[in-house]
Structure formats: C-alpha cells, structure tokens
Amino acid sequence: MLGWLIKRSVSKKFSEIDNAMKNSFTNLRDDMDQVSQWVSHFKEKHEKHDTVLGKNNSRLSAHEKEISSLNMRLEQLEMMMEIKHAIDQPAKESQPNPIQSTSEILAKKESLREDMPPSQYRVCRILAFMQELDSKKWTSQKDLASEMYKDKEYIKCRSAIAQLVNILEADGYLLKKKVQRSVYVQLREGSIPLFLDERIKNSDKKK
C-alpha cells in the first residue's frame, strides 16, 4: 500500500514537471515568434530607410553636380566680363599732359626722331597708328609684337617686345596693364601726336 502511494506521488510529480516544461517551452516558442516578428519588422523598416536614403543621396549628388556646373559657368562669365571691362576701360593717366603749341609739338617730334632709339620709336609709331581713330584703344602685347616683328613667332620675340614696353612705360610714353595672363598696352593720349604725322605715314606706305 505504501509503495503504491509512493509511486503515485512520484508519477504525479513527474506529470507536473512535464506539464510545467511543456508550458515553459510553449511560452518560450511564443516569445521567440514575437521576437522574430519584431526583427522582421525592424529589418523591413531598415531596408526601406536604406532605399529612401540611397535615393536622397543620389538626388543630393545630382544637385551638387548642377551647382558645381553653374558655379563654373558663373566664374567663366565673370572672367569674360572682367576682361571686357579691363579692355574697354579708359586709360587713366597719372599726370595730365599740358597743352602744347604746334611749334612745340613739331620740335618734340624732330627731337624724338633723332634721339629716340629706332626700336622704341617704331613701337610708339605702331601704337599711334592703331590709336589714330580710337585714342583709348588697348593693344595686346602679342599683336604689337606681330606688327613689330612680322617675320618672327611671338615666342621668339616676346622677351624683346616686353623689354621695349617696360622701357617706354618707365619713360612715360605708354600705359600697360595685365588681364589674366595677357598684357595690354596703350600709348598715352598726349603722346599720340608726337608719333603720328603725314611724313611718317607716307614713309611707311613706301616701305
């Protein structure tokens, strides 16, 4: 009788343990299912966010390229406007030339023909002819060199023409300015009559 009771008690305990374990595993499985659902949910949200973020990055990159292109165009336009403004800007002489009489101008012309080095005199005469119709005209140093040294390439005579321009600028006969990488020169307005007269024109035509 006692043995039967003991067996029954033990069987009951095992049954309770078995039921408890079954319930625990069931609850654990339900919790794992819920966790799996949350993981899937967050993964789906994360993938959507990645997709949206990728699209936004692509749009941002496209906008940055457009802005960069616009900035380059603006810089080019500003550069062109700066060059145009510098070329069209009237020459500003540091000291105005006093009004000279005809006899004084003629005497100065003769003196320049005799005393001025031929190469410097020719540069001034070329500029005077170029500015005959437009006294404010700027001439590039390269164009001046092509008139001065007709049979030479600019690269071979650049140093010589630059030296002449510097000397004439220092002596006060012409003005010089630099726009970007190009040098422009202009004979001072008061000096134009000194290098422009009928005798010089005729002698040049004969040449």
Summary of the structure (lengths in Angstrom):
residues: 207
radius of gyration: 46.6
end to end distance: 151.5
largest distance: 159.6
contacts: 486
relative contact order: 0.08
helix: 75%
strand: 7%
